[in-house]
Amino acid sequence: MDTGWNKLADAIILQAVSDYRKALRILRRMPNRQLAAQYVVETEEFFLSDWFSQLSEIDPHRLIQRLREEAA
């Protein structure tokens, strides 16, 4: 059974994934967009953080790889 905390953790991760996808799409079209590049770096740092590992059991390296492949 999902608790409120589980739902919150899922929502945080889903929002980060959504924003990461958007930033990757922007960079694919406009590689010099500094704000999008900065967001990609910051989101990858989140995916690789201790906090992310507390929120999820997802392998962050695999997640980043799959999202980058998807954006290619």
Predicted model as a PDB file, atoms N, CA, C, CB and O in Angstrom, pLDDT in the B-factor column:
MODEL        1                                                                  
ATOM      1  N   MET A   1       0.835  -1.175   0.000  1.00 55.00           N  
ATOM      2  CA  MET A   1       0.000   0.000   0.000  1.00 55.00           C  
ATOM      3  C   MET A   1       0.887   1.248   0.000  1.00 55.00           C  
ATOM      4  CB  MET A   1      -0.954  -0.007   1.214  1.00 55.00           C  
ATOM      5  O   MET A   1       1.834   1.363   0.778  1.00 55.00           O  
ATOM      6  N   ASP A   2       0.549   2.175  -0.896  1.00 68.00           N  
ATOM      7  CA  ASP A   2       1.297   3.426  -0.962  1.00 68.00           C  
ATOM      8  C   ASP A   2       0.895   4.342   0.184  1.00 68.00           C  
ATOM      9  CB  ASP A   2       1.067   4.125  -2.312  1.00 68.00           C  
ATOM     10  O   ASP A   2      -0.286   4.545   0.465  1.00 68.00           O  
ATOM     11  N   THR A   3       1.891   4.875   0.821  1.00 85.00           N  
ATOM     12  CA  THR A   3       1.645   5.878   1.847  1.00 85.00           C  
ATOM     13  C   THR A   3       1.779   7.256   1.210  1.00 85.00           C  
ATOM     14  CB  THR A   3       2.628   5.714   3.052  1.00 85.00           C  
ATOM     15  O   THR A   3       2.203   7.384   0.061  1.00 85.00           O  
ATOM     16  N   GLY A   4       1.422   8.255   1.951  1.00 87.00           N  
ATOM     17  CA  GLY A   4       1.605   9.617   1.457  1.00 87.00           C  
ATOM     18  C   GLY A   4       3.048   9.921   1.140  1.00 87.00           C  
ATOM     19  O   GLY A   4       3.338  10.637   0.181  1.00 87.00           O  
ATOM     20  N   TRP A   5       3.976   9.374   1.949  1.00 90.00           N  
ATOM     21  CA  TRP A   5       5.401   9.598   1.710  1.00 90.00           C  
ATOM     22  C   TRP A   5       5.851   8.938   0.425  1.00 90.00           C  
ATOM     23  CB  TRP A   5       6.228   9.076   2.876  1.00 90.00           C  
ATOM     24  O   TRP A   5       6.655   9.505  -0.315  1.00 90.00           O  
ATOM     25  N   ASN A   6       5.337   7.732   0.143  1.00 90.00           N  
ATOM     26  CA  ASN A   6       5.684   7.056  -1.107  1.00 90.00           C  
ATOM     27  C   ASN A   6       5.184   7.851  -2.310  1.00 90.00           C  
ATOM     28  CB  ASN A   6       5.098   5.635  -1.131  1.00 90.00           C  
ATOM     29  O   ASN A   6       5.886   7.982  -3.313  1.00 90.00           O  
ATOM     30  N   LYS A   7       3.993   8.367  -2.204  1.00 91.00           N  
ATOM     31  CA  LYS A   7       3.426   9.152  -3.300  1.00 91.00           C  
ATOM     32  C   LYS A   7       4.223  10.437  -3.510  1.00 91.00           C  
ATOM     33  CB  LYS A   7       1.948   9.482  -3.020  1.00 91.00           C  
ATOM     34  O   LYS A   7       4.453  10.852  -4.646  1.00 91.00           O  
ATOM     35  N   LEU A   8       4.636  11.054  -2.427  1.00 93.00           N  
ATOM     36  CA  LEU A   8       5.452  12.268  -2.526  1.00 93.00           C  
ATOM     37  C   LEU A   8       6.798  11.950  -3.178  1.00 93.00           C  
ATOM     38  CB  LEU A   8       5.667  12.896  -1.126  1.00 93.00           C  
ATOM     39  O   LEU A   8       7.240  12.685  -4.061  1.00 93.00           O  
ATOM     40  N   ALA A   9       7.449  10.876  -2.760  1.00 93.00           N  
ATOM     41  CA  ALA A   9       8.729  10.474  -3.344  1.00 93.00           C  
ATOM     42  C   ALA A   9       8.570  10.203  -4.837  1.00 93.00           C  
ATOM     43  CB  ALA A   9       9.284   9.224  -2.630  1.00 93.00           C  
ATOM     44  O   ALA A   9       9.393  10.638  -5.643  1.00 93.00           O  
ATOM     45  N   ASP A  10       7.514   9.488  -5.201  1.00 93.00           N  
ATOM     46  CA  ASP A  10       7.262   9.199  -6.620  1.00 93.00           C  
ATOM     47  C   ASP A  10       7.041  10.483  -7.410  1.00 93.00           C  
ATOM     48  CB  ASP A  10       6.044   8.274  -6.772  1.00 93.00           C  
ATOM     49  O   ASP A  10       7.547  10.626  -8.523  1.00 93.00           O  
ATOM     50  N   ALA A  11       6.289  11.414  -6.838  1.00 95.00           N  
ATOM     51  CA  ALA A  11       6.014  12.673  -7.529  1.00 95.00           C  
ATOM     52  C   ALA A  11       7.287  13.486  -7.731  1.00 95.00           C  
ATOM     53  CB  ALA A  11       4.991  13.494  -6.748  1.00 95.00           C  
ATOM     54  O   ALA A  11       7.469  14.094  -8.786  1.00 95.00           O  
ATOM     55  N   ILE A  12       8.164  13.505  -6.741  1.00 96.00           N  
ATOM     56  CA  ILE A  12       9.438  14.234  -6.854  1.00 96.00           C  
ATOM     57  C   ILE A  12      10.267  13.657  -7.995  1.00 96.00           C  
ATOM     58  CB  ILE A  12      10.237  14.168  -5.520  1.00 96.00           C  
ATOM     59  O   ILE A  12      10.810  14.396  -8.816  1.00 96.00           O  
ATOM     60  N   ILE A  13      10.359  12.338  -8.039  1.00 96.00           N  
ATOM     61  CA  ILE A  13      11.163  11.686  -9.072  1.00 96.00           C  
ATOM     62  C   ILE A  13      10.546  11.880 -10.451  1.00 96.00           C  
ATOM     63  CB  ILE A  13      11.313  10.192  -8.771  1.00 96.00           C  
ATOM     64  O   ILE A  13      11.257  12.179 -11.410  1.00 96.00           O  
ATOM     65  N   LEU A  14       9.231  11.713 -10.560  1.00 96.00           N  
ATOM     66  CA  LEU A  14       8.569  11.893 -11.853  1.00 96.00           C  
ATOM     67  C   LEU A  14       8.732  13.318 -12.372  1.00 96.00           C  
ATOM     68  CB  LEU A  14       7.084  11.547 -11.739  1.00 96.00           C  
ATOM     69  O   LEU A  14       8.898  13.519 -13.575  1.00 96.00           O  
ATOM     70  N   GLN A  15       8.687  14.303 -11.489  1.00 97.00           N  
ATOM     71  CA  GLN A  15       8.876  15.687 -11.916  1.00 97.00           C  
ATOM     72  C   GLN A  15      10.310  15.909 -12.387  1.00 97.00           C  
ATOM     73  CB  GLN A  15       8.533  16.658 -10.772  1.00 97.00           C  
ATOM     74  O   GLN A  15      10.537  16.585 -13.390  1.00 97.00           O  
ATOM     75  N   ALA A  16      11.269  15.346 -11.675  1.00 97.00           N  
ATOM     76  CA  ALA A  16      12.672  15.477 -12.088  1.00 97.00           C  
ATOM     77  C   ALA A  16      12.892  14.825 -13.452  1.00 97.00           C  
ATOM     78  CB  ALA A  16      13.611  14.842 -11.035  1.00 97.00           C  
ATOM     79  O   ALA A  16      13.587  15.384 -14.300  1.00 97.00           O  
ATOM     80  N   VAL A  17      12.308  13.656 -13.665  1.00 97.00           N  
ATOM     81  CA  VAL A  17      12.434  12.963 -14.957  1.00 97.00           C  
ATOM     82  C   VAL A  17      11.806  13.805 -16.069  1.00 97.00           C  
ATOM     83  CB  VAL A  17      11.763  11.559 -14.898  1.00 97.00           C  
ATOM     84  O   VAL A  17      12.393  13.963 -17.140  1.00 97.00           O  
ATOM     85  N   SER A  18      10.628  14.337 -15.817  1.00 96.00           N  
ATOM     86  CA  SER A  18       9.949  15.165 -16.810  1.00 96.00           C  
ATOM     87  C   SER A  18      10.776  16.397 -17.164  1.00 96.00           C  
ATOM     88  CB  SER A  18       8.573  15.588 -16.296  1.00 96.00           C  
ATOM     89  O   SER A  18      10.950  16.712 -18.341  1.00 96.00           O  
ATOM     90  N   ASP A  19      11.280  17.085 -16.162  1.00 96.00           N  
ATOM     91  CA  ASP A  19      12.091  18.275 -16.395  1.00 96.00           C  
ATOM     92  C   ASP A  19      13.409  17.932 -17.086  1.00 96.00           C  
ATOM     93  CB  ASP A  19      12.365  18.988 -15.077  1.00 96.00           C  
ATOM     94  O   ASP A  19      13.885  18.694 -17.928  1.00 96.00           O  
ATOM     95  N   TYR A  20      13.993  16.800 -16.740  1.00 97.00           N  
ATOM     96  CA  TYR A  20      15.243  16.347 -17.365  1.00 97.00           C  
ATOM     97  C   TYR A  20      15.020  16.075 -18.848  1.00 97.00           C  
ATOM     98  CB  TYR A  20      15.782  15.076 -16.662  1.00 97.00           C  
ATOM     99  O   TYR A  20      15.824  16.473 -19.690  1.00 97.00           O  
ATOM    100  N   ARG A  21      13.914  15.390 -19.159  1.00 96.00           N  
ATOM    101  CA  ARG A  21      13.587  15.124 -20.567  1.00 96.00           C  
ATOM    102  C   ARG A  21      13.445  16.431 -21.343  1.00 96.00           C  
ATOM    103  CB  ARG A  21      12.287  14.298 -20.676  1.00 96.00           C  
ATOM    104  O   ARG A  21      13.948  16.561 -22.459  1.00 96.00           O  
ATOM    105  N   LYS A  22      12.763  17.382 -20.747  1.00 96.00           N  
ATOM    106  CA  LYS A  22      12.557  18.674 -21.409  1.00 96.00           C  
ATOM    107  C   LYS A  22      13.890  19.364 -21.656  1.00 96.00           C  
ATOM    108  CB  LYS A  22      11.638  19.578 -20.564  1.00 96.00           C  
ATOM    109  O   LYS A  22      14.123  19.888 -22.746  1.00 96.00           O  
ATOM    110  N   ALA A  23      14.765  19.371 -20.662  1.00 96.00           N  
ATOM    111  CA  ALA A  23      16.075  20.014 -20.820  1.00 96.00           C  
ATOM    112  C   ALA A  23      16.894  19.319 -21.911  1.00 96.00           C  
ATOM    113  CB  ALA A  23      16.849  19.998 -19.482  1.00 96.00           C  
ATOM    114  O   ALA A  23      17.571  19.982 -22.696  1.00 96.00           O  
ATOM    115  N   LEU A  24      16.834  17.989 -21.961  1.00 96.00           N  
ATOM    116  CA  LEU A  24      17.561  17.264 -23.006  1.00 96.00           C  
ATOM    117  C   LEU A  24      17.016  17.591 -24.391  1.00 96.00           C  
ATOM    118  CB  LEU A  24      17.484  15.757 -22.758  1.00 96.00           C  
ATOM    119  O   LEU A  24      17.786  17.724 -25.342  1.00 96.00           O  
ATOM    120  N   ARG A  25      15.695  17.722 -24.515  1.00 95.00           N  
ATOM    121  CA  ARG A  25      15.098  18.083 -25.810  1.00 95.00           C  
ATOM    122  C   ARG A  25      15.551  19.475 -26.246  1.00 95.00           C  
ATOM    123  CB  ARG A  25      13.553  18.028 -25.731  1.00 95.00           C  
ATOM    124  O   ARG A  25      15.864  19.698 -27.415  1.00 95.00           O  
ATOM    125  N   ILE A  26      15.584  20.404 -25.299  1.00 95.00           N  
ATOM    126  CA  ILE A  26      16.036  21.761 -25.619  1.00 95.00           C  
ATOM    127  C   ILE A  26      17.484  21.738 -26.084  1.00 95.00           C  
ATOM    128  CB  ILE A  26      15.882  22.693 -24.398  1.00 95.00           C  
ATOM    129  O   ILE A  26      17.835  22.393 -27.064  1.00 95.00           O  
ATOM    130  N   LEU A  27      18.326  20.982 -25.381  1.00 94.00           N  
ATOM    131  CA  LEU A  27      19.747  20.918 -25.763  1.00 94.00           C  
ATOM    132  C   LEU A  27      19.949  20.247 -27.113  1.00 94.00           C  
ATOM    133  CB  LEU A  27      20.544  20.170 -24.702  1.00 94.00           C  
ATOM    134  O   LEU A  27      20.875  20.595 -27.846  1.00 94.00           O  
ATOM    135  N   ARG A  28      19.101  19.299 -27.446  1.00 93.00           N  
ATOM    136  CA  ARG A  28      19.226  18.644 -28.747  1.00 93.00           C  
ATOM    137  C   ARG A  28      18.976  19.649 -29.872  1.00 93.00           C  
ATOM    138  CB  ARG A  28      18.241  17.456 -28.855  1.00 93.00           C  
ATOM    139  O   ARG A  28      19.648  19.617 -30.903  1.00 93.00           O  
ATOM    140  N   ARG A  29      17.998  20.546 -29.667  1.00 93.00           N  
ATOM    141  CA  ARG A  29      17.681  21.548 -30.688  1.00 93.00           C  
ATOM    142  C   ARG A  29      18.616  22.748 -30.631  1.00 93.00           C  
ATOM    143  CB  ARG A  29      16.248  22.013 -30.532  1.00 93.00           C  
ATOM    144  O   ARG A  29      18.985  23.309 -31.663  1.00 93.00           O  
ATOM    145  N   MET A  30      18.996  23.140 -29.409  1.00 93.00           N  
ATOM    146  CA  MET A  30      19.818  24.338 -29.219  1.00 93.00           C  
ATOM    147  C   MET A  30      20.949  24.010 -28.240  1.00 93.00           C  
ATOM    148  CB  MET A  30      18.955  25.539 -28.694  1.00 93.00           C  
ATOM    149  O   MET A  30      20.836  24.296 -27.048  1.00 93.00           O  
ATOM    150  N   PRO A  31      22.041  23.411 -28.737  1.00 90.00           N  
ATOM    151  CA  PRO A  31      23.110  22.927 -27.864  1.00 90.00           C  
ATOM    152  C   PRO A  31      23.792  23.988 -26.997  1.00 90.00           C  
ATOM    153  CB  PRO A  31      24.133  22.272 -28.691  1.00 90.00           C  
ATOM    154  O   PRO A  31      24.464  23.645 -26.024  1.00 90.00           O  
ATOM    155  N   ASN A  32      23.632  25.242 -27.327  1.00 91.00           N  
ATOM    156  CA  ASN A  32      24.305  26.300 -26.562  1.00 91.00           C  
ATOM    157  C   ASN A  32      23.444  26.891 -25.452  1.00 91.00           C  
ATOM    158  CB  ASN A  32      24.732  27.400 -27.491  1.00 91.00           C  
ATOM    159  O   ASN A  32      23.833  27.889 -24.845  1.00 91.00           O  
ATOM    160  N   ARG A  33      22.310  26.313 -25.176  1.00 93.00           N  
ATOM    161  CA  ARG A  33      21.427  26.835 -24.116  1.00 93.00           C  
ATOM    162  C   ARG A  33      22.001  26.487 -22.746  1.00 93.00           C  
ATOM    163  CB  ARG A  33      19.985  26.260 -24.259  1.00 93.00           C  
ATOM    164  O   ARG A  33      21.891  25.355 -22.276  1.00 93.00           O  
ATOM    165  N   GLN A  34      22.608  27.478 -22.125  1.00 95.00           N  
ATOM    166  CA  GLN A  34      23.306  27.267 -20.851  1.00 95.00           C  
ATOM    167  C   GLN A  34      22.359  26.850 -19.725  1.00 95.00           C  
ATOM    168  CB  GLN A  34      24.042  28.533 -20.449  1.00 95.00           C  
ATOM    169  O   GLN A  34      22.709  26.006 -18.901  1.00 95.00           O  
ATOM    170  N   LEU A  35      21.179  27.430 -19.689  1.00 93.00           N  
ATOM    171  CA  LEU A  35      20.249  27.113 -18.615  1.00 93.00           C  
ATOM    172  C   LEU A  35      19.820  25.650 -18.683  1.00 93.00           C  
ATOM    173  CB  LEU A  35      19.025  28.028 -18.682  1.00 93.00           C  
ATOM    174  O   LEU A  35      19.742  24.974 -17.657  1.00 93.00           O  
ATOM    175  N   ALA A  36      19.546  25.166 -19.882  1.00 94.00           N  
ATOM    176  CA  ALA A  36      19.167  23.761 -20.046  1.00 94.00           C  
ATOM    177  C   ALA A  36      20.337  22.848 -19.693  1.00 94.00           C  
ATOM    178  CB  ALA A  36      18.697  23.492 -21.490  1.00 94.00           C  
ATOM    179  O   ALA A  36      20.146  21.819 -19.045  1.00 94.00           O  
ATOM    180  N   ALA A  37      21.542  23.216 -20.112  1.00 95.00           N  
ATOM    181  CA  ALA A  37      22.722  22.405 -19.789  1.00 95.00           C  
ATOM    182  C   ALA A  37      22.953  22.367 -18.281  1.00 95.00           C  
ATOM    183  CB  ALA A  37      23.973  22.959 -20.504  1.00 95.00           C  
ATOM    184  O   ALA A  37      23.299  21.322 -17.728  1.00 95.00           O  
ATOM    185  N   GLN A  38      22.764  23.493 -17.626  1.00 95.00           N  
ATOM    186  CA  GLN A  38      22.921  23.554 -16.177  1.00 95.00           C  
ATOM    187  C   GLN A  38      21.867  22.675 -15.499  1.00 95.00           C  
ATOM    188  CB  GLN A  38      22.814  25.016 -15.679  1.00 95.00           C  
ATOM    189  O   GLN A  38      22.167  21.982 -14.527  1.00 95.00           O  
ATOM    190  N   TYR A  39      20.648  22.703 -16.004  1.00 95.00           N  
ATOM    191  CA  TYR A  39      19.596  21.891 -15.407  1.00 95.00           C  
ATOM    192  C   TYR A  39      19.898  20.400 -15.558  1.00 95.00           C  
ATOM    193  CB  TYR A  39      18.244  22.224 -16.043  1.00 95.00           C  
ATOM    194  O   TYR A  39      19.644  19.618 -14.642  1.00 95.00           O  
ATOM    195  N   VAL A  40      20.437  20.007 -16.705  1.00 96.00           N  
ATOM    196  CA  VAL A  40      20.812  18.608 -16.918  1.00 96.00           C  
ATOM    197  C   VAL A  40      21.838  18.188 -15.875  1.00 96.00           C  
ATOM    198  CB  VAL A  40      21.372  18.394 -18.347  1.00 96.00           C  
ATOM    199  O   VAL A  40      21.700  17.130 -15.262  1.00 96.00           O  
ATOM    200  N   VAL A  41      22.854  18.997 -15.672  1.00 97.00           N  
ATOM    201  CA  VAL A  41      23.905  18.681 -14.690  1.00 97.00           C  
ATOM    202  C   VAL A  41      23.312  18.585 -13.284  1.00 97.00           C  
ATOM    203  CB  VAL A  41      25.026  19.754 -14.724  1.00 97.00           C  
ATOM    204  O   VAL A  41      23.597  17.637 -12.552  1.00 97.00           O  
ATOM    205  N   GLU A  42      22.496  19.555 -12.913  1.00 97.00           N  
ATOM    206  CA  GLU A  42      21.913  19.552 -11.572  1.00 97.00           C  
ATOM    207  C   GLU A  42      20.982  18.360 -11.351  1.00 97.00           C  
ATOM    208  CB  GLU A  42      21.152  20.849 -11.333  1.00 97.00           C  
ATOM    209  O   GLU A  42      20.952  17.782 -10.265  1.00 97.00           O  
ATOM    210  N   THR A  43      20.232  18.000 -12.374  1.00 97.00           N  
ATOM    211  CA  THR A  43      19.323  16.864 -12.241  1.00 97.00           C  
ATOM    212  C   THR A  43      20.096  15.556 -12.153  1.00 97.00           C  
ATOM    213  CB  THR A  43      18.345  16.819 -13.418  1.00 97.00           C  
ATOM    214  O   THR A  43      19.721  14.667 -11.389  1.00 97.00           O  
ATOM    215  N   GLU A  44      21.161  15.430 -12.916  1.00 97.00           N  
ATOM    216  CA  GLU A  44      21.991  14.236 -12.799  1.00 97.00           C  
ATOM    217  C   GLU A  44      22.614  14.148 -11.411  1.00 97.00           C  
ATOM    218  CB  GLU A  44      23.084  14.235 -13.873  1.00 97.00           C  
ATOM    219  O   GLU A  44      22.736  13.055 -10.857  1.00 97.00           O  
ATOM    220  N   GLU A  45      23.007  15.271 -10.850  1.00 97.00           N  
ATOM    221  CA  GLU A  45      23.524  15.267  -9.479  1.00 97.00           C  
ATOM    222  C   GLU A  45      22.450  14.793  -8.501  1.00 97.00           C  
ATOM    223  CB  GLU A  45      24.021  16.674  -9.083  1.00 97.00           C  
ATOM    224  O   GLU A  45      22.747  14.053  -7.564  1.00 97.00           O  
ATOM    225  N   PHE A  46      21.212  15.214  -8.715  1.00 97.00           N  
ATOM    226  CA  PHE A  46      20.110  14.741  -7.879  1.00 97.00           C  
ATOM    227  C   PHE A  46      19.933  13.230  -8.028  1.00 97.00           C  
ATOM    228  CB  PHE A  46      18.803  15.471  -8.244  1.00 97.00           C  
ATOM    229  O   PHE A  46      19.807  12.512  -7.036  1.00 97.00           O  
ATOM    230  N   PHE A  47      19.924  12.753  -9.278  1.00 97.00           N  
ATOM    231  CA  PHE A  47      19.753  11.315  -9.510  1.00 97.00           C  
ATOM    232  C   PHE A  47      20.849  10.506  -8.816  1.00 97.00           C  
ATOM    233  CB  PHE A  47      19.753  11.014 -11.017  1.00 97.00           C  
ATOM    234  O   PHE A  47      20.600   9.387  -8.367  1.00 97.00           O  
ATOM    235  N   LEU A  48      22.035  11.049  -8.725  1.00 98.00           N  
ATOM    236  CA  LEU A  48      23.174  10.344  -8.134  1.00 98.00           C  
ATOM    237  C   LEU A  48      23.336  10.620  -6.629  1.00 98.00           C  
ATOM    238  CB  LEU A  48      24.446  10.736  -8.862  1.00 98.00           C  
ATOM    239  O   LEU A  48      24.283  10.138  -6.007  1.00 98.00           O  
ATOM    240  N   SER A  49      22.431  11.377  -6.063  1.00 97.00           N  
ATOM    241  CA  SER A  49      22.557  11.788  -4.665  1.00 97.00           C  
ATOM    242  C   SER A  49      22.035  10.731  -3.688  1.00 97.00           C  
ATOM    243  CB  SER A  49      21.815  13.090  -4.447  1.00 97.00           C  
ATOM    244  O   SER A  49      21.307   9.807  -4.052  1.00 97.00           O  
ATOM    245  N   ASP A  50      22.440  10.912  -2.440  1.00 96.00           N  
ATOM    246  CA  ASP A  50      21.931  10.057  -1.361  1.00 96.00           C  
ATOM    247  C   ASP A  50      20.427  10.238  -1.197  1.00 96.00           C  
ATOM    248  CB  ASP A  50      22.652  10.370  -0.033  1.00 96.00           C  
ATOM    249  O   ASP A  50      19.705   9.284  -0.907  1.00 96.00           O  
ATOM    250  N   TRP A  51      19.962  11.470  -1.385  1.00 95.00           N  
ATOM    251  CA  TRP A  51      18.535  11.730  -1.235  1.00 95.00           C  
ATOM    252  C   TRP A  51      17.727  10.903  -2.229  1.00 95.00           C  
ATOM    253  CB  TRP A  51      18.240  13.222  -1.423  1.00 95.00           C  
ATOM    254  O   TRP A  51      16.718  10.297  -1.867  1.00 95.00           O  
ATOM    255  N   PHE A  52      18.181  10.879  -3.503  1.00 96.00           N  
ATOM    256  CA  PHE A  52      17.492  10.083  -4.516  1.00 96.00           C  
ATOM    257  C   PHE A  52      17.468   8.617  -4.103  1.00 96.00           C  
ATOM    258  CB  PHE A  52      18.170  10.243  -5.891  1.00 96.00           C  
ATOM    259  O   PHE A  52      16.446   7.948  -4.256  1.00 96.00           O  
ATOM    260  N   SER A  53      18.583   8.113  -3.583  1.00 95.00           N  
ATOM    261  CA  SER A  53      18.626   6.699  -3.187  1.00 95.00           C  
ATOM    262  C   SER A  53      17.706   6.420  -2.002  1.00 95.00           C  
ATOM    263  CB  SER A  53      20.060   6.289  -2.838  1.00 95.00           C  
ATOM    264  O   SER A  53      17.281   5.282  -1.807  1.00 95.00           O  
ATOM    265  N   GLN A  54      17.397   7.436  -1.216  1.00 94.00           N  
ATOM    266  CA  GLN A  54      16.434   7.262  -0.130  1.00 94.00           C  
ATOM    267  C   GLN A  54      15.003   7.296  -0.650  1.00 94.00           C  
ATOM    268  CB  GLN A  54      16.630   8.342   0.931  1.00 94.00           C  
ATOM    269  O   GLN A  54      14.111   6.681  -0.065  1.00 94.00           O  
ATOM    270  N   LEU A  55      14.784   8.012  -1.747  1.00 94.00           N  
ATOM    271  CA  LEU A  55      13.452   8.110  -2.323  1.00 94.00           C  
ATOM    272  C   LEU A  55      13.084   6.912  -3.185  1.00 94.00           C  
ATOM    273  CB  LEU A  55      13.346   9.358  -3.134  1.00 94.00           C  
ATOM    274  O   LEU A  55      11.905   6.594  -3.338  1.00 94.00           O  
ATOM    275  N   SER A  56      14.093   6.244  -3.750  1.00 94.00           N  
ATOM    276  CA  SER A  56      13.823   5.210  -4.747  1.00 94.00           C  
ATOM    277  C   SER A  56      14.915   4.144  -4.753  1.00 94.00           C  
ATOM    278  CB  SER A  56      13.694   5.833  -6.136  1.00 94.00           C  
ATOM    279  O   SER A  56      16.041   4.374  -4.312  1.00 94.00           O  
ATOM    280  N   GLU A  57      14.552   2.988  -5.259  1.00 93.00           N  
ATOM    281  CA  GLU A  57      15.529   1.916  -5.448  1.00 93.00           C  
ATOM    282  C   GLU A  57      15.980   1.831  -6.906  1.00 93.00           C  
ATOM    283  CB  GLU A  57      14.938   0.572  -5.001  1.00 93.00           C  
ATOM    284  O   GLU A  57      16.653   0.878  -7.297  1.00 93.00           O  
ATOM    285  N   ILE A  58      15.610   2.820  -7.699  1.00 95.00           N  
ATOM    286  CA  ILE A  58      15.989   2.872  -9.116  1.00 95.00           C  
ATOM    287  C   ILE A  58      17.498   3.061  -9.222  1.00 95.00           C  
ATOM    288  CB  ILE A  58      15.234   4.022  -9.858  1.00 95.00           C  
ATOM    289  O   ILE A  58      18.087   3.839  -8.471  1.00 95.00           O  
ATOM    290  N   ASP A  59      18.122   2.347 -10.158  1.00 97.00           N  
ATOM    291  CA  ASP A  59      19.553   2.528 -10.433  1.00 97.00           C  
ATOM    292  C   ASP A  59      19.715   3.865 -11.171  1.00 97.00           C  
ATOM    293  CB  ASP A  59      20.141   1.319 -11.288  1.00 97.00           C  
ATOM    294  O   ASP A  59      19.270   3.989 -12.312  1.00 97.00           O  
ATOM    295  N   PRO A  60      20.333   4.848 -10.550  1.00 97.00           N  
ATOM    296  CA  PRO A  60      20.401   6.171 -11.177  1.00 97.00           C  
ATOM    297  C   PRO A  60      21.220   6.197 -12.466  1.00 97.00           C  
ATOM    298  CB  PRO A  60      20.981   7.156 -10.205  1.00 97.00           C  
ATOM    299  O   PRO A  60      20.904   6.958 -13.380  1.00 97.00           O  
ATOM    300  N   HIS A  61      22.254   5.388 -12.550  1.00 97.00           N  
ATOM    301  CA  HIS A  61      23.065   5.353 -13.770  1.00 97.00           C  
ATOM    302  C   HIS A  61      22.247   4.818 -14.938  1.00 97.00           C  
ATOM    303  CB  HIS A  61      24.325   4.489 -13.562  1.00 97.00           C  
ATOM    304  O   HIS A  61      22.305   5.343 -16.050  1.00 97.00           O  
ATOM    305  N   ARG A  62      21.500   3.785 -14.670  1.00 97.00           N  
ATOM    306  CA  ARG A  62      20.637   3.215 -15.718  1.00 97.00           C  
ATOM    307  C   ARG A  62      19.541   4.198 -16.112  1.00 97.00           C  
ATOM    308  CB  ARG A  62      20.008   1.888 -15.241  1.00 97.00           C  
ATOM    309  O   ARG A  62      19.215   4.321 -17.293  1.00 97.00           O  
ATOM    310  N   LEU A  63      18.971   4.897 -15.138  1.00 97.00           N  
ATOM    311  CA  LEU A  63      17.942   5.895 -15.423  1.00 97.00           C  
ATOM    312  C   LEU A  63      18.488   6.987 -16.337  1.00 97.00           C  
ATOM    313  CB  LEU A  63      17.413   6.510 -14.119  1.00 97.00           C  
ATOM    314  O   LEU A  63      17.862   7.327 -17.341  1.00 97.00           O  
ATOM    315  N   ILE A  64      19.636   7.529 -16.000  1.00 97.00           N  
ATOM    316  CA  ILE A  64      20.249   8.577 -16.820  1.00 97.00           C  
ATOM    317  C   ILE A  64      20.524   8.053 -18.222  1.00 97.00           C  
ATOM    318  CB  ILE A  64      21.556   9.087 -16.174  1.00 97.00           C  
ATOM    319  O   ILE A  64      20.236   8.731 -19.209  1.00 97.00           O  
ATOM    320  N   GLN A  65      21.077   6.855 -18.314  1.00 97.00           N  
ATOM    321  CA  GLN A  65      21.383   6.264 -19.620  1.00 97.00           C  
ATOM    322  C   GLN A  65      20.117   6.115 -20.465  1.00 97.00           C  
ATOM    323  CB  GLN A  65      22.064   4.894 -19.443  1.00 97.00           C  
ATOM    324  O   GLN A  65      20.106   6.480 -21.641  1.00 97.00           O  
ATOM    325  N   ARG A  66      19.061   5.584 -19.870  1.00 96.00           N  
ATOM    326  CA  ARG A  66      17.814   5.380 -20.620  1.00 96.00           C  
ATOM    327  C   ARG A  66      17.198   6.699 -21.073  1.00 96.00           C  
ATOM    328  CB  ARG A  66      16.810   4.611 -19.771  1.00 96.00           C  
ATOM    329  O   ARG A  66      16.699   6.806 -22.193  1.00 96.00           O  
ATOM    330  N   LEU A  67      17.233   7.696 -20.205  1.00 96.00           N  
ATOM    331  CA  LEU A  67      16.664   8.986 -20.579  1.00 96.00           C  
ATOM    332  C   LEU A  67      17.478   9.655 -21.674  1.00 96.00           C  
ATOM    333  CB  LEU A  67      16.579   9.897 -19.365  1.00 96.00           C  
ATOM    334  O   LEU A  67      16.916  10.296 -22.563  1.00 96.00           O  
ATOM    335  N   ARG A  68      18.800   9.513 -21.618  1.00 95.00           N  
ATOM    336  CA  ARG A  68      19.637  10.088 -22.687  1.00 95.00           C  
ATOM    337  C   ARG A  68      19.420   9.361 -24.014  1.00 95.00           C  
ATOM    338  CB  ARG A  68      21.126  10.025 -22.295  1.00 95.00           C  
ATOM    339  O   ARG A  68      19.386   9.989 -25.072  1.00 95.00           O  
ATOM    340  N   GLU A  69      19.274   8.036 -23.953  1.00 94.00           N  
ATOM    341  CA  GLU A  69      18.990   7.269 -25.177  1.00 94.00           C  
ATOM    342  C   GLU A  69      17.649   7.670 -25.758  1.00 94.00           C  
ATOM    343  CB  GLU A  69      19.009   5.756 -24.893  1.00 94.00           C  
ATOM    344  O   GLU A  69      17.502   7.806 -26.973  1.00 94.00           O  
ATOM    345  N   GLU A  70      16.682   7.855 -24.893  1.00 92.00           N  
ATOM    346  CA  GLU A  70      15.347   8.259 -25.325  1.00 92.00           C  
ATOM    347  C   GLU A  70      15.380   9.611 -26.013  1.00 92.00           C  
ATOM    348  CB  GLU A  70      14.392   8.301 -24.137  1.00 92.00           C  
ATOM    349  O   GLU A  70      14.645   9.831 -26.976  1.00 92.00           O  
ATOM    350  N   ALA A  71      16.210  10.511 -25.541  1.00 89.00           N  
ATOM    351  CA  ALA A  71      16.281  11.866 -26.087  1.00 89.00           C  
ATOM    352  C   ALA A  71      17.088  11.939 -27.374  1.00 89.00           C  
ATOM    353  CB  ALA A  71      16.879  12.801 -25.067  1.00 89.00           C  
ATOM    354  O   ALA A  71      16.991  12.919 -28.112  1.00 89.00           O  
ATOM    355  N   ALA A  72      17.870  10.926 -27.644  1.00 86.00           N  
ATOM    356  CA  ALA A  72      18.744  10.947 -28.836  1.00 86.00           C  
ATOM    357  C   ALA A  72      17.955  10.825 -30.126  1.00 86.00           C  
ATOM    358  CB  ALA A  72      19.767   9.820 -28.762  1.00 86.00           C  
ATOM    359  O   ALA A  72      18.539  10.827 -31.209  1.00 86.00           O  
TER     360      ALA A  72                                                      
ENDMDL                                                                          
END                                                                             
